[in-house]
Amino acid sequence: MPIMSERPVRQDFLDEWSHLLRRAPLFHDLEAEELKQIAAKLQPLSLPKGAVVYRENDRADALYFIQSGRVRAVTPDETGSEKILNFLGRGETFGETALLTGTTRTATIKVDSPAHFLVLYKMDFENFLLKNPRASTYLHRVISQRLIIRPKKSMSPSFSPEVLAVMMELPRDEQLAFLANLSFSIKEQTRRRVLLVELGNQGTVLADALGLKPVTSTSSMFRSEDLTNPKILEKISLLHPASGLELLLLPDDIFAGQFQRAVPAFMTVLLEVYDYVLINMSTAKSRPESPGKLDESVRHVLSECDGLIHAHKGNQPPQFRYEDEVPEIPRFYEAILGPLRASSPTKFYVPWNGPANGVAVASGTKKALDRMGRAIGRVQVGLAMGSGAAYGYTLIGMLKIFEREKIPIDYISGTSMGALLGSLSASGKSADEIEEIAHSISKDWLRRNIFRDINWLFHGGLIKGDTISNFLRKHLGDIDFEEFPTPFACAATDIMTGDGVVLREGKVWEAVRASLSLPMIFVPYKIGTKFLVDGGLVNPVPTSIIASMGANILISINLTNKASERRVSLRRVGMFPSSSPGFFNVFFKMIYTMQYQIAAARTDLSHIMIHPETGNFSWIDLHRAKQIIPLGEVAAEEALTKIKSHLPYFSDYCPVPQRTIRPGSF
């Protein structure tokens, strides 16, 4: 255990440490005086990279707040190797459950980078609880809820290998390009063991295109082989050394006639060795006597598959409706080759001009296939961008870091300012382009445009909203949601019913205009029969939206704070008199408090929650993008390790269980 230094005099630190305590979910609802009492008991601790804070099964004697740096929680796996459970960074806590329940530590905590902590020892904490019975009741209720929720989280289904059939209504050369690149994407995005099975002469052509020497196999060869023995794969499988993709070439009639009975057993063998098996069935689709109907041998193979991938040109109607042909297959994926549009969890639009050279494709095509690979591997990333007016500029800084680090974003949802910036990102604009738009908003721009937009009738709101409507149409145009390259949705509130509304259809700029309409400030925006206002009233951090859109990894950006934590008051910026809280001061503090409470109650849904430190800025500092954007970069940098720990693509950060068996070692 680390040795603590003597307690320093900390009066100058009480406010800062109380603020840190407030951000921890365990303490955020305690009274200010209670927080100061706890802050006065905190001990500073600094540890170098590689140090151990505590070990699994140690006695629990303290909880820790991370002021800076990063740690990881680990535990031994079945082989005795180190299994990473989680990464924690600035502003996060660990050790509280064992401290409150009296149990031993459930994991070992190691320091990943030089770190500074504030430590609350068990004896000091228990003394605080004895003197504060109200806080004691609250804290034990919180920890009880965590103990109830935690087992549910651990019940998520484990990875299961899958066999996926591939049907392509494409010319032969385009089939090769599509299939090879999709297989590469699945391998790259999941870092699992992937086998591509090709039938007939098509396989020889593909092997040649990949620079591999084909292994000739015939039906007669398999008559003397046991298809239930994995050793057969050793004789005929090929390894593409650059990607790690494996290729298996089989004769056309391998799944027909007398071999048909062996299909289930052979599928089982493949799943014992590989994580994903893609079987190209495109060469045998229909009976000559029944065009448009699948051959029975094909149907038999498909019925043994876990999923089906159907690729066809977007400008031609598909010949087959596989959902009707083999409805028993659990998962369907449709790849529509043509102009890029917003995709869904099962339907993917892939920009396509055919192969550029052999099996090579354009970068835009690869990006779309990578997204499809993440969908198949269930590692699609969703980004929920919360409300926060000028604090939303931190979102631009985060986007800059995500672009630099190649963090993929498959779905975006936004509320209020998050809807505005999220829509710009989803439309295809880079972070630098969005930053340039933000820098165009100056004090003069705000004065000039707000004054001309005042609603002198004061009916519905102080500002008509014409300026923001023109701004949105200028930068987003009149395109619909489905035309965006990245799927996007935003949150609004029906002011007449109080219900939350998710906007995913129609003109994007209108939906964003509705999501931005802070009640009493902006006139509500009417879409259909609904009068819509700011989505932050009901969904300030729209994580639930990206989850419903199909994202598997949920990144949420929470820009809310308690009204008391706003470092710059509305009086200080000259909006309200200093004698007493006026109408607008009370109104905005009410909005902040409500959004903060809602956001705090929903944090458990996220895998990664980013809460930037907005310093001495106000929500109305819309002219200070240059100063606020870097705060988002800092917050994103601190969250990178945790984000990458969920993405197999970053295999140095995200340990992915691998099949250790390779051809030649059965």
Salt bridges, closest charged atoms under 4 A:
ASP15 OD1 - LYS36 NZ 3.76
ASP29 OD1 - HIS28 ND1 3.16
GLU34 OE1 - ARG134 NH2 2.71
ASP61 OD1 - ARG105 NH2 3.96
GLU82 OE2 - ARG72 NE 3.30
GLU82 OE1 - LYS110 NZ 2.76
GLU92 OE2 - LYS642 NZ 2.74
GLU96 OE2 - ARG146 NH1 2.55
ASP112 OD2 - ARG70 NE 3.67
ASP112 OD1 - ARG72 NH1 2.22
ASP124 OD2 - ARG7 NH2 2.26
GLU162 OE1 - ARG331 NH1 2.75
GLU162 OE2 - ARG378 NH2 3.38
GLU169 OE2 - HIS310 NE2 2.88
GLU174 OE1 - LYS313 NZ 3.26
GLU188 OE1 - LYS366 NZ 2.99
GLU225 OE2 - LYS235 NZ 2.82
GLU246 OE2 - ARG193 NE 2.62
GLU246 OE2 - ARG662 NH2 3.59
ASP275 OD1 - ARG659 NE 3.14
GLU289 OE2 - ARG287 NE 3.73
GLU296 OE2 - ARG287 NH1 3.59
GLU296 OE2 - ARG299 NE 3.82
ASP324 OD2 - ARG321 NE 2.92
GLU325 OE2 - LYS293 NZ 3.90
GLU325 OE1 - ARG299 NH1 3.27
GLU334 OE2 - HIS312 NE2 2.66
ASP370 OD2 - LYS366 NZ 2.85
GLU405 OE2 - ARG404 NH2 2.81
GLU405 OE1 - LYS644 NZ 2.69
ASP410 OD1 - ARG371 NE 3.75
ASP410 OD1 - ARG374 NH2 2.62
GLU435 OE1 - LYS400 NZ 3.19
GLU435 OE2 - HIS439 NE2 3.72
ASP444 OD1 - ARG447 NH1 3.37
ASP478 OD2 - ARG473 NH2 3.13
ASP480 OD1 - LYS507 NZ 3.48
GLU482 OE2 - ARG341 NH2 3.01
GLU565 OE2 - ARG22 NE 3.25
GLU613 OE1 - HIS19 NE2 3.43
GLU613 OE1 - ARG23 NH1 2.97
ASP621 OD2 - ARG624 NH1 3.60
GLU633 OE2 - LYS400 NZ 3.50
GLU637 OE2 - ARG404 NH1 2.81
GLU638 OE1 - ARG90 NE 2.68
